[in-house]
């Protein structure tokens, strides 16, 4: 078995005529927990989206769980949590339906027999068991984020990628979520998480990669929170980008197609 969960070599991304990422070399071993840090505009979200095929790469190569990026990648073994549900998700699906959809992928067009049980358990892990039948569009932004987290957790992925997963979530719920990720990691999963500050994730983080202007400027031990915020280009105004575009891999879509 390949011991690398993510392998990116000389990865470059050019969008709208601008070079966003340049010469990214990144290797993430199976079972690692990696934090991606950096100021707004440093390229963190673009990097994870490029690694997952959500945005096109202009140069370099990517492998996920030993397979080249593309249709042959094992999407059913990969979980992705974007920053938010896209606007106009269409169908007024319930939280339970959205989480159940996380069990579908290109090779499985119908949920398994135990889908409801698994989806309810995933919602319970993020403290939303009592909201299972509520339409997602009626939930608060923080609750919608927790639904997306449950949607990724329900398949017990081998590789879990999270883009600022605790944004807009209260502190007690953040810890509940971190505990769920810890259990997943204890089972052998690889975790890559974008963070503005380590916060409740600090005990989990083994390694940090810091981006600046689309390049890796640090790869090693996580910085102390004070040092992280002391960077001259750290932006304390944590704005969010627009809705996530649909990915090319069938299993990391955040659209609700039920």
C-alpha positions as CSV (number, residue, x, y, z in Angstrom):
1,X,0.0,0.0,0.0
2,X,1.1,3.5,-0.8
3,X,1.9,5.3,2.5
4,X,1.1,8.7,1.0
5,X,-2.4,10.1,1.3
6,X,-1.7,13.3,-0.8
7,X,1.2,13.8,-3.1
8,X,1.5,17.1,-5.0
9,X,4.5,17.9,-7.1
10,X,5.3,21.4,-8.7
11,X,1.6,22.2,-8.4
12,X,0.5,25.5,-10.0
13,X,-2.9,27.2,-10.3
14,X,-3.6,30.1,-12.5
15,X,-7.1,31.6,-12.3
16,X,-8.5,34.7,-14.1
17,X,-5.1,35.5,-15.5
18,X,-3.4,35.5,-12.1
19,X,-1.0,33.0,-10.7
20,X,-2.5,31.8,-7.4
21,X,-0.2,28.9,-6.5
22,X,3.3,28.4,-7.6
23,X,5.6,25.3,-7.3
24,X,3.7,23.6,-4.5
25,X,5.4,20.4,-3.3
26,X,3.4,18.7,-0.6
27,X,3.5,15.1,0.7
28,X,1.0,14.1,3.4
29,X,1.5,10.7,4.9
30,X,-1.4,8.4,5.8
31,X,-2.6,9.0,9.3
32,X,-1.1,12.5,9.5
33,X,-3.0,15.6,10.8
34,X,-1.9,18.6,8.8
35,X,-2.9,22.2,9.3
36,X,-2.8,24.7,6.5
37,X,-2.2,28.2,7.8
38,X,-1.7,31.6,6.3
39,X,-3.3,35.0,5.8
40,X,-6.4,35.6,3.7
41,X,-5.3,35.5,0.0
42,X,-2.3,33.3,0.7
43,X,-3.8,30.4,-1.3
44,X,-5.0,28.0,1.3
45,X,-8.5,27.3,0.0
46,X,-7.3,27.3,-3.6
47,X,-4.7,24.7,-2.6
48,X,-7.2,22.3,-1.1
49,X,-9.6,22.8,-4.0
50,X,-6.9,22.1,-6.5
51,X,-5.9,19.0,-4.6
52,X,-9.5,17.8,-4.8
53,X,-10.0,18.8,-8.5
54,X,-12.5,21.5,-7.7
55,X,-10.4,24.1,-9.5
56,X,-8.1,23.2,-12.4
57,X,-4.4,23.0,-12.0
58,X,-2.2,24.7,-14.6
59,X,0.9,22.7,-13.8
60,X,2.2,19.8,-11.8
61,X,0.6,16.6,-10.6
62,X,-1.6,15.4,-7.7
63,X,-2.2,11.9,-6.4
64,X,-4.8,11.0,-3.8
65,X,-4.5,7.8,-1.8
66,X,-2.1,6.5,-4.4
67,X,-4.2,7.3,-7.5
68,X,-3.9,10.2,-9.9
69,X,-6.3,13.1,-9.5
70,X,-9.4,12.5,-11.8
71,X,-12.1,10.0,-12.3
72,X,-9.9,7.1,-11.1
73,X,-9.3,8.7,-7.7
74,X,-11.0,6.8,-4.8
75,X,-13.6,9.6,-4.1
76,X,-15.7,7.3,-2.0
77,X,-12.8,7.2,0.6
78,X,-12.4,11.0,0.7
79,X,-14.5,13.5,2.7
80,X,-14.5,17.2,2.1
81,X,-16.0,20.0,4.2
82,X,-16.3,23.4,2.4
83,X,-16.7,26.6,4.3
84,X,-20.4,26.8,3.6
85,X,-23.4,25.4,1.6
86,X,-23.5,27.0,-1.8
87,X,-26.2,29.6,-2.4
88,X,-29.3,28.2,-4.1
89,X,-28.6,24.6,-3.3
90,X,-32.0,23.9,-4.9
91,X,-33.9,21.0,-3.3
92,X,-35.2,21.9,0.2
93,X,-33.6,18.8,1.7
94,X,-33.6,18.0,5.4
95,X,-30.4,17.7,7.4
96,X,-30.8,13.9,7.4
97,X,-31.1,13.8,3.6
98,X,-28.1,15.9,3.1
99,X,-26.0,13.8,5.4
100,X,-27.3,10.6,3.8
101,X,-26.2,11.9,0.4
102,X,-22.6,11.8,1.8
103,X,-22.9,8.0,1.4
104,X,-23.4,8.3,-2.4
105,X,-20.6,8.3,-4.9
106,X,-19.9,7.4,-8.5
107,X,-20.0,3.7,-7.7
108,X,-23.0,3.8,-5.4
109,X,-26.1,5.5,-6.6
110,X,-28.4,4.3,-3.8
111,X,-27.7,4.6,-0.1
112,X,-26.8,1.4,1.8
113,X,-29.4,-0.3,4.1
114,X,-28.0,1.3,7.2
115,X,-27.8,4.8,5.7
116,X,-30.4,6.3,8.1
117,X,-28.7,4.9,11.2
118,X,-25.3,6.1,10.0
119,X,-26.6,9.5,9.1
120,X,-28.3,10.0,12.4
121,X,-25.2,8.9,14.2
122,X,-23.1,11.5,12.2
123,X,-25.6,14.2,13.1
124,X,-25.4,13.2,16.7
125,X,-21.6,13.6,16.6
126,X,-22.0,17.2,15.7
127,X,-24.9,17.8,18.1
128,X,-27.7,18.0,15.6
129,X,-29.6,14.8,16.1
130,X,-32.7,16.8,17.1
131,X,-32.5,18.8,13.8
132,X,-32.5,15.7,11.5
133,X,-35.8,16.4,9.9
134,X,-35.4,20.2,9.6
135,X,-34.9,21.7,6.1
136,X,-31.3,22.8,5.9
137,X,-32.2,26.2,4.6
138,X,-34.1,26.9,7.9
139,X,-30.9,26.2,9.9
140,X,-28.5,28.9,11.0
141,X,-25.1,29.3,9.2
142,X,-23.3,27.5,12.0
143,X,-25.8,24.6,12.0
144,X,-25.5,24.3,8.2
145,X,-21.7,24.0,8.6
146,X,-22.3,21.2,11.2
147,X,-24.5,19.4,8.6
148,X,-21.6,19.6,6.1
149,X,-19.3,18.2,8.7
150,X,-21.6,15.3,9.4
151,X,-22.0,14.7,5.7
152,X,-18.2,14.2,5.4
153,X,-18.0,12.1,8.6
154,X,-20.8,9.7,7.7
155,X,-18.7,7.8,5.3
156,X,-15.8,7.4,7.7
157,X,-13.3,8.7,5.1
158,X,-9.7,7.6,4.9
159,X,-8.8,11.2,3.9
160,X,-10.7,14.1,5.4
161,X,-10.2,17.7,4.1
162,X,-11.7,20.6,5.9
163,X,-11.8,24.3,5.0
164,X,-12.2,26.3,8.2
165,X,-14.6,23.8,9.7
166,X,-15.3,25.6,13.0
167,X,-16.0,29.0,11.5
168,X,-19.3,30.3,12.9
169,X,-19.6,27.4,15.4
170,X,-19.8,28.0,19.1
171,X,-17.0,26.9,21.3
172,X,-18.7,23.8,22.9
173,X,-19.8,22.5,19.5
174,X,-16.3,23.1,18.2
175,X,-14.9,20.8,20.8
176,X,-17.6,18.2,20.0
177,X,-16.5,18.3,16.4
178,X,-12.8,18.1,17.2
179,X,-13.6,15.0,19.4
180,X,-15.3,13.4,16.4
181,X,-12.3,14.1,14.1
182,X,-10.0,12.7,16.9
183,X,-12.0,9.5,16.8
184,X,-11.7,9.3,13.0
185,X,-8.0,10.0,13.2
186,X,-7.6,7.3,15.9
187,X,-9.1,4.9,13.4
188,X,-6.3,5.7,10.9
189,X,-7.7,8.6,8.9
190,X,-5.6,11.4,7.4
191,X,-6.8,14.9,8.1
192,X,-5.9,18.1,6.3
193,X,-7.6,21.2,7.8
194,X,-7.4,24.9,6.9
195,X,-7.3,27.1,10.0
196,X,-6.8,30.7,10.9
197,X,-5.7,29.7,14.3
198,X,-5.2,26.3,15.9
199,X,-7.7,26.8,18.7
200,X,-9.4,23.5,19.8
201,X,-7.5,21.7,17.0
202,X,-4.1,22.3,18.7
203,X,-3.8,19.0,20.5
204,X,-4.5,17.2,17.2
205,X,-2.1,19.1,14.9
206,X,1.2,17.4,14.3
207,X,2.4,19.4,11.4
208,X,1.7,22.8,9.9
209,X,2.2,24.2,6.4
210,X,2.1,28.0,6.1
211,X,1.4,29.6,2.7
212,X,2.2,33.1,1.7
213,X,1.5,34.6,-1.7
214,X,0.8,31.1,-3.2
215,X,4.0,29.5,-2.0
216,X,4.9,27.3,1.0
217,X,7.1,29.3,3.4
218,X,7.0,26.9,6.4
219,X,6.5,23.1,6.7
220,X,7.1,21.7,10.1
221,X,6.1,22.1,13.8
222,X,2.9,24.1,14.3
223,X,3.6,27.7,15.3
224,X,2.4,29.1,18.6
225,X,-0.8,31.0,18.3
226,X,0.9,34.3,19.2
227,X,3.5,33.8,16.6
228,X,1.0,32.8,14.0
229,X,-0.9,36.1,14.5
230,X,2.3,38.1,14.7
231,X,3.0,37.4,11.0
232,X,3.2,40.7,9.1
233,X,0.6,39.5,6.6
234,X,-1.8,37.9,9.0
235,X,-5.3,39.3,8.3
236,X,-7.5,39.4,11.4
237,X,-10.6,40.1,9.3
238,X,-11.5,36.5,8.5
239,X,-13.7,37.0,5.4
240,X,-15.2,34.1,3.5
241,X,-15.0,33.5,-0.3
242,X,-18.0,33.0,-2.4
243,X,-19.8,29.7,-2.9
244,X,-17.7,26.7,-3.6
245,X,-17.8,25.7,-7.3
246,X,-18.8,22.1,-8.0
247,X,-15.9,19.6,-8.0
248,X,-14.9,17.2,-10.7
249,X,-14.9,14.2,-8.3
250,X,-18.4,12.9,-7.7
251,X,-18.1,12.3,-4.0
252,X,-17.0,15.7,-2.8
253,X,-19.9,17.7,-4.3
254,X,-21.7,19.9,-1.9
255,X,-24.8,20.1,-4.2
256,X,-27.8,18.2,-2.9
257,X,-29.1,15.9,-5.6
258,X,-31.7,13.7,-4.1
